[in-house]
Amino acid sequence: MVALRLIPCLDVAAGRVVKGVNFVGLRDAGDPVELACRYSLAGADELVFLDIAASHEGRDTLVELVRRTAEAVTIPFTVGGGIGSIEGITELLRAGADKVSLNSSAVKNPALVKMGADRFGCQCIVVAIDARKRTHGKEGWDVFVKGGRENTGLDVIAWAREVAHLGAGEILLTSMDGDGTQKGYDLHLTKSVAEAVPVPIIASGGAGSIDDIADAFFKGKASAALLASLLHDGILSVEQIKTDLLNRSLPIRPLED
């Protein structure tokens, strides 16, 4: 059985890690390189580094910050934000990233997913999907881009199936409704996408307790859980979470002795 993963997320704006609620009200949460080192040493399985303002501001990801962060950690590292070309993917992988995360650019140019997978391998291409529950019309979720500012009108399930077909190696699925609320992951959303596609799903948005994380695996069928506020604010540690999940007989990689 493939080990489930705990993945701290570093949302970065203006060179600092930030955290908000429902994608707004951002507050400072620390230095990205410092936090990356802390989580790497603490036993996190991977890291995700997202330059959350890059697409909205129409600029490239901060490559130098990516390079410094990648040099400081010893675990796999995904980078996203403002990546719009094969050249951009190449630059970030050369800067030390293990994977890249495509979001707005994948919607704008789905062929980029296939080109990236063909050139670098599916394992290097993550597609991030920011989902918000519809308040009217057919039940389901819409895909949002540009840091959650723009509704594409795409259906989340249909879009997840398309990017998996194009070659995405995994999907980073964020519930915009749950983001930063610490009220639990949207398990219906996570399970619906996990059952619709043959690739791993990273659950994101809403973790408030260890029970929420366990639910993402047991009930949401996620392959990984993305964590931000819980760790940044010192509410829980990677060690506490892993110890608890191992006690529940979940296949989590144990901490190094």
N, C-alpha and C positions, 0 to 999 in steps of 0.2 A: 504493500500500500504506500502511495506517495505521501510524504510527510506534509501536514498542513503547516501554513506559514503565518507568522506574526510580522507585520510590516509597518514600522513607523513611517509617517508621511511628513515631509518637510515642505509645506507651502511657503514659497518665498516671494516677497515683493520688496523692491528697493533694497535688495541685499540682506533682508532679515526674514526669519521665519515668522509667519503670521497665522492667526487663527480667528475665525469668525463664526457666525451662526447663520445658516441658510445662505452662505456665500457673501454675506455682508457684515458690517460692523467689525472689521478686522482689527486685531490687537497684536502687539508685539509679543513673540514667544521665544525670542532668543537668536543666537548666532547659528547659522546653518552648519558650519563646519564643526563647531563645538558640539551641537546636538547630534550630528551624524556620528562623531567619534564616541559619544556617550552611548548611543544605542547600539553601535557596532560592538563595543566592549561589553555591553549588558547582555548580549546574546540574541539580539533580533536576528531574524532569518534573512531579511532583505531590507532595503530602504527605497523609498520613492521620494524623488526630489522634483517638485513642480513649480516652475516659474509662472505663477497664476495670472500675472498681468501681461505676459508676453504677447499672447494672441490679441487681446483687447487693445494693447498699445501698438500693435503692428510691428514688433521688433523680434529679433532672435533671442533665444535663451541665453542667459549669462554664462558663456562658455568657461570663462576663467574661474568663476565661482564653482562651476561643475567640476573643473579640473582639480581645484584645491580640495573639494569635498571628496571626490573619488579617491584621491591620493591618501586620504585620512582614514578610510574604512577598509575592512577586510571581508566584507560580505557583498553579495550581488546588489546592484544599484541601478534603479530605473530613473530616467530623466525625461521630463516633459515640459511643454510650454513653448509655443511659437515655432515649432518644427514644421516646416512647410515644403521640404525638398529632400531628395536623396543626399544632396551635399550637406544639408543640415544634419541629417542622421549620421552621415559619415563623420562629421566634425565632432559630434558628441560622443560617438563610440571611440574615436581616437583620443578624446579628452579623458576617457576612463570609464564611461558608462557601460554597463553590461547590456542594458535594454533602453529603448526609447518608447515614450508614450505619446501617441497621436490622438488628438481630440478634434478641435475645430478643423485642422487641416485634412483629417480623414473624411469629414463630412463634405468639405469643399472639393476634395479631390480623392475619391475612394481608391483610385489607381495607385496612390502613394502607398497604401497598405500592401498591395500586391507587389509593387516594385521593391519595397523594403524587405518583405519576406523572401522574395526571390533572390535578392542580392545578399542579404545578411543572415537569412534563416528565420523561420517563424518564431524561434525562441527569443529573438531580439526585438520583436514588434509587439507592443502592448497597445490596445486601443482603449482609451478612456471614454466612458459614456456617463455624462451628467444627466440624470433622469429626474423629472418632476411629474408627480401624479396629476392626471387631468382632472379638472374640476367640473367639466361639462363634456357632453358627447360620449363617445365610446369609452368604456373603462380601460384604463391602461396608463402608460407613461409616455411623455414626450422627451425627445433628445434636445438638450440645450447646449449651446456653444458660447465661445468668447467669455469664459469665466462665469457662465450661467446667466449671461445678459441677454441672450438671443434664443428664442424658441425656433427650432428648425422645422417643426411640424412632423418630423420623422417619428415613427413608432419605435420604442426602445427594443422590443423583441425582434421586430423585423430588421432593425439596424444591427443588432448583435449577431443575428444569423448571417447577414451580408458580410460583416467584417471577418467573421470566423471563416466563411467561405473564401474570402480574399487572401487569407493567410495569417491573420492575427494569432499570435501564440497564446494570448490570454486577454481577458477583458477586465479593466478596472472600472467597477460599477459603483457610482456614487449616487446616493439618494439625496437630492437637494433639499427635500423636505426634512430629512433627518440630520443633515450636516450641522455639526457643532451643538446639537440639542442634548446629547447624552441621554436620549430616551430610547435607544435601541436601534439596531439596523432595521431597514424595511425588509423583513424576511420574505414577504410575498413577492416583492420585486426581485430580490436576490435568487430565490428558488425558481421563479418563473424564467429568469434568464439562464440560470444554471441548467435547467432541464431542457432548454431550447437549443443549446449549443454544445459542441463536443470539446470546448476548450475550458481551462480553469477560469473561475470567476473570483476576483478580489472584491470582497464586500467592503463598502466604504460609506460613512455617513451615519453617525448616531450612537456609536459605542459609549455606554455610560457605566458599564460594570463588567465583571468577568462573566456573569450569566449571559449578558448580551453577546459577548464574543463566542461563548460556547454555543449559543443559539444560532449564530451565523453559520457555524459548522454543522451542527446537528439538524437544524430545521431549515436553514437557508441554503444548504448544500454548497456553501462556498469552499474554495480551496485555500483561501487566505483571507485574513482580516487586516484591514488598514486601520491604523490607530494614530490619533493626533492629540486632542485635548487631554485625554486620560493620562498620556505619558508626559506631554509638555508641562502640564500643571502638577505633576507629581502625585496624582491620585492613585495610580497603580504603577508598578514597575514591570519590566519584561519578565523578571524572575518570578514575581508573584503570579502573573498570568500563566506562564508556562507550567509552573508547579501545579496550579489548580487544574489546568486542562489535562495534564498528564494523569492527575488523580481521577479524572473522568474517563480515562482510557482512550483519549483522543490521540492520534498519531502525530504528536508534536515533537520536533527535535529537542532533546534534552539540552540543558545548559552544559557548557564545557566545565570540567572539573578544574 
